[in-house]
Amino acid sequence: MANPNKAKGTAWESDVRNYMNDALGLVDEYGKFLDIFSALNVKRPAQEGAADVGDVHAVPFILECKNVKSPAVPTFLRQAEVEARNAGFPYGVAVVKVPRLNVRRGKVHFTVATWTRVRLALGLSSRQAWDRYGFAASLRGLDSGKWYLTTDVEAFTRLVADMREGLRH
């Protein structure tokens, strides 16, 4: 890969995918899928055409993964939501690498609207979702379109598992 920034981004996407597959118990000790046909496997889709479908698919979420020095979270979240719609997924989130920290400490950002829809789908109050998944709020300025909620990749993976458990019932 000639572009070093592209290589860093691809490595981050792969790290997130690999961590989530392992933490969700979808791979064996060698990192091979237990069921290669499962729709629940976390995957990096091939990009096709003009309508981007996100960097990582973790049903029911599209993850827009970013490894950048200066995160523009509201912009990343708008991109994630467009890509979720393009892919036919209900939720889009931005996953941002934290320099020098393990992948599980990466930051997962939700718009307020997505966070609300997710916690309602889980049947949780705001306080329960806040406590269970370790969310923190970023409420900058009066424009609520720039507000977002953040957890880490480890807690987000637990949230994905809980969402999937709810989908099975």
C-alpha positions in Angstrom: 0.0 0.0 0.0 1.7 3.2 -1.2 -0.3 5.6 1.1 0.9 5.3 4.7 -2.3 7.0 6.1 -4.5 4.5 4.2 -2.4 1.6 5.6 -2.9 3.0 9.2 -6.6 3.2 8.6 -6.9 -0.3 7.2 -4.8 -1.7 10.1 -7.2 0.1 12.6 -10.3 -1.4 10.8 -8.7 -4.8 10.9 -7.8 -4.5 14.6 -11.3 -3.5 15.5 -12.8 -6.4 13.5 -10.4 -8.9 15.0 -10.9 -7.7 18.6 -14.7 -7.8 18.2 -14.8 -11.3 16.6 -12.6 -12.6 19.4 -14.5 -10.9 22.2 -17.8 -12.1 20.8 -16.6 -15.7 20.6 -17.0 -15.9 16.8 -13.5 -17.2 16.0 -11.3 -20.0 17.2 -7.8 -19.6 18.9 -6.3 -19.1 15.4 -8.7 -16.3 14.5 -10.7 -18.4 12.0 -14.5 -18.0 12.0 -16.3 -20.8 13.8 -19.1 -20.4 11.2 -17.9 -18.7 8.0 -21.5 -18.2 6.9 -22.8 -16.5 10.0 -24.3 -13.1 9.5 -23.1 -12.2 13.0 -19.4 -12.3 12.0 -17.8 -8.9 12.2 -16.5 -8.1 8.7 -14.7 -5.5 6.6 -16.8 -5.3 3.5 -15.4 -4.7 0.0 -16.2 -1.2 -1.1 -18.4 -1.2 -4.2 -19.4 1.9 -6.2 -20.2 5.4 -5.0 -22.4 4.5 -2.0 -19.9 3.7 0.8 -21.3 1.0 3.2 -18.9 1.6 6.1 -15.6 0.2 7.2 -16.7 -2.6 9.5 -20.1 -4.4 9.8 -21.0 -5.6 13.2 -24.7 -6.4 13.0 -26.8 -4.3 13.7 -24.0 -1.6 13.5 -22.0 0.0 10.8 -18.6 1.2 12.1 -16.8 4.1 10.6 -13.3 3.6 11.8 -10.8 6.5 12.0 -7.1 6.6 12.9 -6.4 10.3 12.8 -4.5 12.9 14.8 -7.4 15.4 15.1 -10.8 13.6 15.3 -13.8 15.5 13.8 -16.4 13.4 15.6 -19.6 15.1 14.4 -18.4 14.8 10.8 -17.5 11.1 11.4 -20.9 10.5 12.9 -22.7 12.0 9.9 -20.6 9.8 7.6 -21.4 6.7 9.7 -25.1 7.4 9.6 -25.1 7.8 5.8 -23.1 4.6 5.4 -25.5 2.7 7.7 -28.4 3.8 5.5 -26.5 2.8 2.3 -25.8 -0.7 3.8 -29.3 -1.1 5.2 -28.2 -1.2 8.8 -30.2 0.6 11.6 -27.2 2.1 13.4 -24.0 3.9 12.5 -21.2 4.8 14.9 -17.7 6.2 14.7 -14.8 4.3 16.1 -11.7 6.4 16.7 -8.2 5.0 17.6 -6.6 6.4 20.8 -2.8 6.7 20.2 -0.6 4.2 22.1 -3.6 2.4 23.6 -4.9 -1.1 23.1 -7.8 -1.5 20.6 -10.3 -2.1 23.4 -9.6 1.4 24.6 -10.5 3.0 21.2 -13.5 5.4 21.4 -16.9 4.6 20.0 -19.1 7.6 19.4 -22.9 7.7 19.1 -25.1 10.6 18.1 -27.7 11.3 20.8 -30.4 10.0 18.5 -28.6 6.7 17.8 -27.8 6.3 21.5 -31.4 6.9 22.4 -32.7 4.4 19.8 -30.1 1.7 20.9 -30.9 2.1 24.6 -34.6 1.9 23.9 -34.1 -1.2 21.8 -32.3 -2.7 24.8 -35.1 -1.6 27.2 -32.7 0.5 29.3 -33.2 3.8 31.0 -30.6 6.5 30.3 -29.0 5.8 33.7 -28.9 2.1 33.1 -27.3 2.5 29.6 -24.9 5.1 31.1 -23.8 2.8 33.9 -23.8 -0.5 32.0 -21.7 0.7 29.1 -19.6 3.5 30.6 -20.9 6.3 28.4 -19.6 9.9 28.7 -21.3 12.9 27.0 -19.7 15.5 24.9 -22.2 18.5 24.9 -20.3 21.3 23.2 -22.2 24.4 22.5 -26.0 24.9 22.0 -26.1 22.9 18.7 -27.3 19.5 19.8 -26.4 18.2 16.3 -22.8 18.3 17.5 -23.5 16.5 20.8 -22.5 12.9 21.1 -22.0 10.0 23.6 -18.9 7.9 23.9 -17.8 4.6 25.3 -14.8 2.3 24.5 -14.5 -0.6 22.1 -14.6 -3.1 24.9 -17.9 -1.8 26.3 -19.3 -1.3 22.8 -18.6 -5.0 22.1 -20.7 -5.9 25.2 -23.4 -3.7 23.9 -23.4 -5.4 20.5 -23.6 -8.8 22.3 -26.6 -7.5 24.3 -28.3 -6.2 21.2 -27.8 -9.5 19.4 -29.2 -11.4 22.4 -32.3 -9.1 22.2 -32.6 -9.8 18.5 -32.7 -13.5 19.2 -35.7 -13.2 21.5 
